[in-house]
Amino acid sequence: MGASAGSSASSPFKADLLSDTLTRPSKAMREAMARADVGDDVFGEDPTLRALEERVAGMLGHEAGLFTPSGSMANQLGVRLHVKPGEELIGDSLAHVVRAELGAAAVLSGISSRTWVSERGRFRAEDAASLMITGVGPYQVCTSLVIVENTHNFGGGTVQSLDEIRRARQVTRERGVAMHLDGARLFNAHVASGVPVSDYGREFDTVSICLSKGLGAPVGSVLVGSADAMAESRVWRKRFGGGMRQAGILAAAGLFALDHNVERLADDHARARRAAEAVAEAAPGVVDLATVETNIVILDVAAAGWTSAAFVDAALAGGVRTYAVGPGAVRLVWHLDVDDAGTDVAIDVLTGLVRSAPSA
Ligand SMILES: Cc1ncc(COP(=O)(O)O)c(C=O)c1O
């Protein structure tokens, strides 16, 4: 195991495929955190945090960055920046911002949301263009923001097309609508597609990325945008309760993650594919291999005669933790703390289950 390897701390599971947020900081990451030079970030005096914000902004082709404790806060700061109370954001119905941030846009910022239905979260410019409403004065809610998620979590790790994003950018520019990228897994998209993160990043007014998912840091996200936008977001971050003090300790984990854990995401993608291929061979119809693009695999366990709840319990009995994402669908997520041996165990258990439906 190299410096990029995950924690050796013991897990109660033989393979924990619940989420890529489970990664525990490795020894080398913890050492980098312990060495971090820190200061009070509310006073703008944490050098390690500054370095992380500047680095991520530069990587994504933006002027400035802002560290946040979570991806949800980074997204909600982006939303707050572009949408006035009483206006709306639009996105697909599976988007994390509309589905899993617990109504934050409405609760914290007085913003309404409308959604279109997508196939696996796949972004199409025409869906955004046909839903957005602009220039309707006092008669209807005005669209101020389009949200794109890349890769798409509930869609199953879907990588978005840069061409579609560029087409949408053209329309939104003409109509005075902003674009925010929820890039919690943008580095997975980069590794899978070969598209530089800056090519994705430049098409958006703001971008959030997470260090705490596949990149393996324990905490943290970064929002990037113009220097003015980040200055305004710094005020809102404090207002939302996200002003931090010696957070350079966390930023050091983020810098370590960017140095060591980006290119290795390809290992997670390869393991996810290997497992998906094994399941597809054991029970054709349970997984469509064309949908396996990154580190997330969605199994249609109903096609093998299972409910997702029963399947999750049976997998757990075999030491493999998975996640029910629908009555007949189960999600598997590969990450830093699931190696080849863990993948072998997962393949054994999951292929055994899809071959043998429970008796009715
Ligand atoms: C696509 C996406 N965006 C944002 C988030 C929010 O991140 P956090 O849990 O750090 O708030 C997640 C979390 O899983 C996510 O999957």
The ligand as a MOL file (V3000), in Angstrom:
LIG
                    3D

  0  0  0     0  0            999 V3000
M  V30 BEGIN CTAB
M  V30 COUNTS 16 16 0 0 0
M  V30 BEGIN ATOM
M  V30 1 C -23.6220 14.9310 -5.4770 0
M  V30 2 C -23.4950 15.3850 -4.0630 0
M  V30 3 N -23.4970 16.6950 -3.7980 0
M  V30 4 C -23.3560 17.1590 -2.5490 0
M  V30 5 C -23.2220 16.3040 -1.4810 0
M  V30 6 C -23.1730 16.8760 -0.1110 0
M  V30 7 O -21.9990 16.6530 0.5740 0
M  V30 8 P -21.9760 16.7070 2.1740 0
M  V30 9 O -22.4450 15.3800 2.6450 0
M  V30 10 O -20.5390 16.9870 2.4790 0
M  V30 11 O -22.8680 17.8140 2.6060 0
M  V30 12 C -23.2200 14.9210 -1.7000 0
M  V30 13 C -23.0820 13.9770 -0.5780 0
M  V30 14 O -23.0650 12.7750 -0.7320 0
M  V30 15 C -23.3690 14.4490 -3.0410 0
M  V30 16 O -23.3930 13.1390 -3.3100 0
M  V30 END ATOM
M  V30 BEGIN BOND
M  V30 1 1 1 2
M  V30 2 1 2 3
M  V30 3 2 2 15
M  V30 4 2 3 4
M  V30 5 1 4 5
M  V30 6 1 5 6
M  V30 7 2 5 12
M  V30 8 1 6 7
M  V30 9 1 7 8
M  V30 10 2 8 9
M  V30 11 1 8 10
M  V30 12 1 8 11
M  V30 13 1 12 13
M  V30 14 1 12 15
M  V30 15 2 13 14
M  V30 16 1 15 16
M  V30 END BOND
M  V30 END CTAB
M  END
